[in-house]
Amino acid sequence: MSHSATAPRKAAVRLLDAVLGEGRLLSELLPGALERLEPAERARAARLALSCLRQMDRADRMLGPFLKHRPPLHVHNVLRLAVVEMFAEGAPAHGVVNAAVEIVRAGRGTARLAGLTNAVLRRLAAAGPQAWEKLPPPRLPRWLRKPLIADYGKPVVEAMERAHARGAPLDLTVKEKPRDWAERLGGVVVPTGSVRLPGSPQVSVLPGYEQGSWWVQDAAAALPARILAPAPGETVLDMCAAPGGKTMQLAASGAQVTALDVSASRMKRVAENLSRTGLRAGTVVADALGWRGGPFDAVLLDAPCSATGTIRRHPDLPHARDGSEFPALFSLQARLIDHALELLRPGGRLMFCTCSLLLDEGEEQVKDALARHRGLTLDLEALSVPGVEPGWIGEQGLRTRPDYWPDKGGMDGFFMTLVRKPA
């Protein structure tokens, strides 16, 4: 087995070990974990890890009848990856099995399980793809699936799970002429105006990247700034700004934008994106809850949240988390809403949004805020921007879900609403 065949697989297993064994996210791991690999190998390792995390529930169901006892995590991850390669990606069984055995044999303290690995995978390969095809779509872990079923019902959650398993295309927000850019890049313009590209192209080599003609941003994530729609010259605070997609949208509208974020490293990325796109905004590194400024005509608060709406592009998230952080996040969101209202001028507008599927991080937060602050009003009419379907708008705001647009590639799960402060 050549180095080029096993190196990406070994790296993918190391990523799985860190996510599933240490609760770490791929966004933290990828910059340093794959440094020793060639670019093509890095890309393959990341793709294998993502595919395995998306299909892990199915892989475990496939493996279950062939394992009397759960093996050590490292070996289990080797088996999972091999199953996904064979059945989800159609890789030839012979090479997959040999690579898996080699990885287990070379592992610290796992060499004794190389025979088991070989036997299990060869029996699975003999079973053929029909056993895989009979399995239901991968299910979310119970800690997340249970509250989502309580919020939406089982059929909707199952539709979301199917969307998660399909992954996500690449969406771009362009400064101007989206149809021209869609044609040039081989994509399409989705109903809300974003340009959508198929597959997973290398972003930095695409036409228009270096010139700053567009930036990567999911179609759902682009809606809050479009709804807020500041007029040229209005003062706007992007309250939790990094990585800066909404900051650039606001700046492109001609507003006077202040981008605020607690992370210096993430704010550096915002500044780099502004520079690349030729857009202007003030940048501030500070804790939003302790920062004083304004008053602003409008505030956009994309609050820290569970990020459960982004699982189709971040399948590691439900496996690296367990929901224990929910209470702290809910409390933080409420405090950020209260502080955002303090930074608004009388009559000003607050766009509150979260990339979460949980009602507690969306609709319930709005209900509680309206109860805490007399005189606040919701501007639900403003949520009806082009491409937004009427059924997406409820009593508290607009909600997108990953199972929407199934024929177009889906979208991230977001909640957003526009609140007006009394004059």
N, C-alpha and C positions, 0 to 999 in steps of 0.2 A: 504494500500500500504506500503510495507516494506521499511526500510531505504535503503537496498541493491538495491532495484529496482529504487528508485527515486534519490539517491545521484549522480550516474554518469550522469543522465539526467540533474539534476540541475547544475552540474559542467559544462556540455557541453553547456548549455544555457548561463552560465556566460562567457564562452570563446567566444561564438558567440556575446554576448553583447559587449565585449571588442574589438573584431575585427571590427564589423560593426558599433559600436557606437563611438569608440575611435580611430580607425585606427591603432590598435596595432597588431603585428604579433604573431602567436602562438609560434614561437621560443622564444619570449620574455616572454610569459605568462606561458607556460607549467611548467617550473621549480618550480614556486611558487604557481600557481593557484590550484594545485591538491594535495597539501601536506597532507591534512586531510583525504584523501581517502586511502583505502587499495590498494595494487599494482594492483589487478585485476580490481578494480573500476577505478583507474587512467587510465589504459589501455582502458577500455570501454569508459570513458568520452572523451578521446582524439580521439578514433576511431569514436564516434558519431559526434563530432564537425567536424572532417575532412570530413566525409561522407556528412554531411549537407552542408558544404561549397562547396563541389564538385557538389552537386545536387540542390543548392539553386535556380537557375534559373527555374528548372523544378518544384520545390516546390512552388515557387511564381506563376507560371502559373496554377498550380493545385488549389491553394488557391483563385486566383483572382475572379472567378465567385461567390464565396461564401462570399466575403468580400465587403460590400458597401463602407467602408472607411478603410484606412490603420490603423491598430491598433498600439499602442505604441510598440517601438522596442522590448522590452522584451517579450511582448505577441506574437508579430510576430515571434520572434525566437523560442518560444515554439511551435507555430503552424508549423513552417518550420521543426523543428526537428521531430515532431510527424509524419508529412507527409512522411519524408524521412525514418523514422523507419518503418512505415507501408508498404510503396510501394517500396522503394529501398532495404530494408533489410528484408522485409517479417515478421516483428514482429506482433504478434497477436494484433488486433485492440483494444480489450477490455482493456488490460493492458496499452497500449500506451495512449489511450484517458484518462483513469483514472489518469495516472501519469501527463499528461499535465494539466489537470484540477487542480490537487493538487498543481502543481508548480505555476500556475497563481493565484490560491486562496491565496497562501502564499506570493506572491510577494508584494513589497511595492507599494501601490496605484493601484494594478491591480486586486484585489479580485472581483471587480464589473464585470470583464470580464470573470469570470470563466464559466458563463452560455453560453456566446458566444463561448468560446473555445470548450465546450462540444458539442454544437449544430453543429458548423462547422465541427469538426472532425468526428462526427457520420454521418453526411451527406456524407462526403468524403469516410468514410469507406464503406457506403452503395453503393457508386458508383462503388466500386471494382477496381482491379488493371488494368483493360483494359483501363481506362481513362489515367492512368499514362503511360502505354506502348505506347499510341498513341502520346505522346509528343515528340518533337525533343530533341536531346541531349542538355545538359545545355550550354547556350551561355555565353561567356565572357561579362563582363561589357562593355558598349559602349565606355568608354574612352580608352580601350585597343583594343577592337574588330575593331574599325574603322581604326586605323593605320595599324593593321595587315592585314586587307582586302586590304588596299591600297598597302601593300608590296607584298602580296602573292595571292590575289584573294579569293573570298568567298568559293569555294570548298576546298581549302587547309586549310583555317581557320576552316571550319566545321570538317575536318578530325582531326585537332589539338584538337578541343573541344571534340571530341569523345575520343581521347587519354587521355585528362585531366580527363574525367569522369571515366575512367577505373583505374586511380591511377597508382602506379609504384611498380614493384618488387624491391627486394633488390639486389644490385650489389656489388661485392667485387673485389678488386685488390689483387692478391696473389703474394707473393714473387717468388714462383716457383711451378711448377707442377700443373697448373690450373685444368687439367682434373682429377687428383687424388683428389683435394679438392672438385671439383664439385660432384664427386661420393660420397665422404665422407659426404658432407653436403646436399645431395639430390637435387642438382641443375644441371645446364647445363653451358657449356662454350659458350658464344655468339661469333659471328664471329670475333670481335675485341680483344678477349682474356679475357674479364672479366668473372667472375663466377656469374651467376644469380640464385638467390634462389626465390622460390614461396612464396607468402604470406608476412607476417610481423613478422618474428621471433624475439625473444629477442636476440639482437646481443651479449651481454656480456656473455651469457651462451653457445654460439655455440663453438664447438671444434675449436681450433686454435686461439681464440681471445686472451686469456691470454698469449699465447706463442708469439703473434705478428706475426702470419704467414700470416695475411691478414688485410685489412682495408676496410671500407665501402666507396665506390666511384662509382657514376653512370658511366655506360659504356662510355657515351659521354665525361664526365669530365676526364676520363682516357686517352683520345686521345692526348691532347696537349703535355704532357710529353713524350708520346711514339713517337710522331712526332719529337719533339726536339731531342730526342735520344742522350744525351751527352755521349761522350766517357769517360772511366775511367780517373780520374785526371783533367778533364776540370772544370773550375770554372763557376758556374752557380748561378745566383740570382733568387730566387723565390720572386717576387717583392711585391705581395699582398698575402701572403702565407696562412693565416688561412682559413680553419681548418687544412690544412697540407697534404691532400691527394697527391697533386702534389709534395710537398717537399719530401715525402717518396718515391715516384716513382723515383725522380731524385737522391736521396741518394742511393737507391737500385741499380742504374746503375753504382755506383762507382765514381760519380762526387763529386767535392768539393762544397757543397751547402751552400749558405747563405739564410736563410729564413727571410724575412722582413715583418713586419705588424705593423700598427699603434695601434692596440688594445692589451694591455697587457694581458687581460683576454683570448682573443682568442689565443694569442701567447703562453700562458701557456698551452692551450689545444694542440697546435702543439708540444710543448716540451714533454708533456705526451704521445702523440702518437709516437713520435720518441723513447722515452724510452721503451714503450711497444713493439715496433717492433724491437728494437735493432739496429736502424739505426742512423747515425750521420749526423748532419747539424748544422751550426752555426745559432743562432737565435738572431734577432735584433728587438727591439721595437722602432719604429720611424716613422715619417711621410715620406712616400716614396718620396714625392716631394722635401723635404728638405735634404734628406740623400745623402751623398757622399761616394762612395766606388768604388771598382774595379780598373781598367777596367776588365770586365768579358768576358769570351768566349761566354757566352749565357745568356740571360735574359728571364724568363717566366713571362709574365704579364697577370694574370687573373684579369682584371680590375673591379673595382666596377661598377655595372650596375643595370638595372631594375630587373634582375633575372627572367624575364618573361619566360625563357626556363625551369624553374623548377616548373611550376604551377601544373603539375600532382602529384608532391609530396608535394607541398606547396599551396593548393587551397585557403588559406587565403589571399595570396598576392594580387590578383586582386581586392579583396573586401576591403583590408586595405589601398590600394594606389589609387591615382586618376590621375597619370601621371604628376602632377605639378613638380615633381623632375627631369623630363627628361632633361631640358636644363642644369641644373647644372651637371648632370651625364655625358652628352655628352662633356661638357667643361673639366671636370676632366679627362675623358678618353684620350682626345687629349693631355693634359699636361703630363699625365703619359707616353704616348707613346714617347713624345719628351724627357722626362727625362730618360726613359729607354735606348734610343739611345745614350744619353750622357754617360751612364754607361757601354756601350759596347766597347770593343776594336775594332780597324779597322778590318773589315772582320767578325765581330761577328754576332751572330744570335739572333733575337728577335722573340719569340713566343707570339703573341698577341691573347688573347681570351676573350670572355664574354659569360656568361650563359644567353644570351638574344635572343629573337626571332626578335627583331627590327633591321632592316637593318641599321638604324642610329648608332647602337652600334656595328656594324660589318663591312659590306662592305663599308659603307660611311666613317667610320673612316679610313679605309685603303686608300681609294681614296684620302682623305684629307691629310693623312700623306705622301703619295707619292708626292703630290703636294708641301708640305712644305719642304721636304728634298730631295735634288738632289742626285742621285746616288743610292738610295735605290732600291733593287730588291726583287721580290717575288719568293720564291722557291716553286712553286706549285707542282712540282714532289715529293717533300718530304712528301706531304700530303697523298700520296697513300700508307698508311700502311695497313697491312693485315686487312680485314674486312670492309674497307672503300669502298663504292660503287662509281663508277665513277660519277654518277649523283649528288653526294653530293658536288662535287668540282666545284666552279665557277671561274670567272675571278679574284676575290679578295681573295678567300680562301675556306675553307671547312665549310659547314653548316650542322648541324644535326637538326632534328625536332622531336617533340614528336610523330608525326604520322608515322615516319619511324619504320620499324620492327613491324608492327601491330600484326603479328602472334607470335612474340617473347616477347611482353610486352613493346615495345616502348623504347624510350630513351629521355634524356633531350635535350632541344634545346640549341645548342652551336654554336658560330662562332669561327673559329680559322684560323690563317694564320702564315706563317713563312717568316720573313723579314730578308734580309741580308744587313748589313751595308757595304758601300764601303771600300775597303782595303786601 
